[in-house]
Amino acid sequence: MSLIKLPLLKPLKIALLQLSAGANKQTNLLNVENHVAEALKLRPDTDLIMLPECFNSPYAVDKFREYSEVVSVKDGETTKFLSNLAKSNNVFLVGGSIPELDPVSNQIYNTSLTFDRNGELIGKHRKAHLFDIDIKGGIRFKESDSLSPGNKASYFNLNEFGNIGLGICYDIRFPELAAIAQRKANAFAMFYPGAFNTTTGPLHWHLLARSRAVDNQFFVVLCSPARDLSSSYHAYGHSLVVDPNGNIVAEAGTDEEILFAELDPSLLPTVRSSIPITFQRRFDIYDDVASSYTPAAN
Ligand SMILES: NC(=O)CC(=O)C(=O)O
C-alpha cells in the first residue's frame, strides 16, 4: 500500500464545550468563560475550543432578533468577548453561533465566528441552509420566519494545523459544503456547531456526522448545546468527534460537559490509501453537480 502524500500537519487538540444557554446573555457568556477556564485547567495543552450553536441566546425563532448583535471586534458585545477569550487564553476558538444583525440590510443571520490565538477573526460563516421542518407528531421549526440564509461555503486556515471547513447544524444535511472544504481547501476536518433536537437527533445525528466523515475521509466535529428541558427547544446533546474512517472517537452525554479529543491528520493518508475514493471520483459523469458549486474563501 503506498501512502498518499499530504503536507505534514500537527495533531490538533480540541475541547468541545457542551453548554446550555438561558435567557440572560451575560450569564451565558460567563458560563462560557468559566468552562473555557475549566477546560484549560484540565488540559492546558488544548489548541482549539469549540462552542455550540446559539450559545449566547435561546434557540428560538421569536428570540433571534431580540438577541441579535453586529459582528464587530470594536462594537459587537459577543464578538469582542470571543476575541478577548481566544487571545487571553492563547487558543483557537470556534465560536459556536450567535444571532447576527446586519446593520445595513437589517437582516438576521445565524453566524459562526472563528478566532486565532491572537484574537483575530479568521472565519465567519452564516448558516446557509435554514432549518425549516415540520415532522408530524415530532417538531415544527421555521428559522426562515426570522433568519436569512448565508450564501457561501466556508473554510479557514489554522496555521500549522492546516485548513478546516465549517457549517452550522442543518448545513450538515447538505454534503456539498463538506465536499467543497475537502476538495477546494484540502481541509482535514469539518466543524459543525449544531443543535439537533430530541426528534431528529436520534434519527440522524450520528448517521450524518459519520457520513460526512466517510464521504470526505476527514474528521467531523459536532458541538451541541446541553439538553435543557425547561427551554422551548430540547437540544439533543451528544457532541461528537468522528475520525476519517467513520469511527466515533468521542461522544458527550446530554448534560453540560467538556469533551476532549485529538485530531491527528496523519490518519488521513492511511485511510485515503486503503479506500482510494479520493482518486476514483467520476467528475466526468457528475459534472453538472460539480459545476453548480459556488465556492468562496472567507
Ligand atoms: N437545528 C438545526 O438546524 C438542524 C436540525 O435539528 C436537524 O437537521 O435535524
The ligand as an SDF file (V2000), in Angstrom:
LIG
                    3D

  9  8  0  0  0  0  0  0  0  0999 V2000
  -31.4160   22.6970   14.2510 N   0  0  0  0  0  0  0  0  0  0  0  0
  -30.9560   22.5080   13.0270 C   0  0  0  0  0  0  0  0  0  0  0  0
  -30.5030   23.4220   12.3670 O   0  0  0  0  0  0  0  0  0  0  0  0
  -30.9590   21.1830   12.3690 C   0  0  0  0  0  0  0  0  0  0  0  0
  -31.6370   20.0220   12.9700 C   0  0  0  0  0  0  0  0  0  0  0  0
  -32.0410   19.9990   14.1160 O   0  0  0  0  0  0  0  0  0  0  0  0
  -31.7710   18.8810   12.0730 C   0  0  0  0  0  0  0  0  0  0  0  0
  -31.3140   18.9400   10.9230 O   0  0  0  0  0  0  0  0  0  0  0  0
  -32.3550   17.8800   12.4830 O   0  0  0  0  0  0  0  0  0  0  0  0
  1  2  1  0
  2  3  2  0
  2  4  1  0
  4  5  1  0
  5  6  2  0
  5  7  1  0
  7  8  2  0
  7  9  1  0
M  END
$$$$
